[in-house]
């Protein structure tokens, strides 16, 4: 059975973290399914991730609208309903760890 991984904390720029994540995903996508929860309008490597069969989902950024960002995250995790085996969070600040809290439920 294929494992399902949800990746959070990706930005819209192709920096070091995004490149590292993409390299892992591109090499492991045949044995592990990856989806991405992005709090911006565009996720780095989005077209490439979609071509690999990954799901890419978007919500509001916490910095621009914290209330809407929290609602978007809650709605996403409510519809995901435990379908992920692993949460891979790439956040460098603990200001908004809603994804970690909601994944725990």
N, C-alpha and C positions, 0 to 999 in steps of 0.2 A: 504494500500500500504506500502511495506517495505521501510524503509529509507536506503540510501546508504551512508556509511561513509568511507572516505579515511584517513588512519592513516599514518603519515610521522614521520621520526626521530627515527625509531627503529634501534638499533645497532645489531651486531651479537652476543653479549654476553647476557646471561640471568641475567640481573641486576634487581634492584628494579623497575624501570620504565617499563621495558619489562614484568616483572612478573605481575605488576598491570594491564597493558594493556591486557595481555593475559587472566587474570582472568575476566576482564570485557567482553571481546569478547566471551569467552567460556560460559558465563552466558547469554549473550544477542544475540547470533548468530541466535537464532530461530526467533527473531522479528526484527533484524537489520542486514543488510548485510555489512560486513567489507572487505575492500581491503587495502593492504599495499604497499607503495612506499618506497623502501629501497635503500639507496645509499651505498650498499656494496654487496658482492657476496652471502652472506647468512644472513638471517634475524633470530633473536632469535625466537624460537618456530615455525620456518617455517613449518616443517612437520605437527605439530599439527594444525596450522592455515589452511593449505591446507585441512586437514582432516575435518575441520569444514565448509569447503566450501568457505573460504576466497580466494581472489586473492592476490598473492604476486608478485610484479614487482620490477625489479632491474635496477639501473643505476650506473654510476661512482660516486665515492666519491668526494666531493668538494675539500677535502684536497689533493688528489692525482692528480686530473686534473680538475681544476675549469671550463675550457672552455667546456670540454666534459660533465661534470656534468650538466652544465647549458643547453647544447643541449639536453641531455637525459631527463631532467626535462621538458623542453619546448615541446619535442616530446610526452612525456607521457600525459601532460595536453592537448595538441592539439588533441590527439586521444580519451582522456576521454570525451571531448566535453560536459562539464556540467552534466555528469551523476552522480555526487556526490551531496548529500544534505548538507553534513558536512565535513569539513576538521579538523582532530584532529592532531595537530602538536606537537611533543614532543621534539622540539629543545631547547637547553639551551643557545645557542649563536645566536646572530642576524647577524653573518657574512654572512650567506647564507639563505635568506628568499625568494628565488625564488618561492618555492611552495606556499607561502602565496600570493605573488604578482600574480602568474599565476592563482591561484584558484579564485581570485577576478574577473578576466576577465570573 
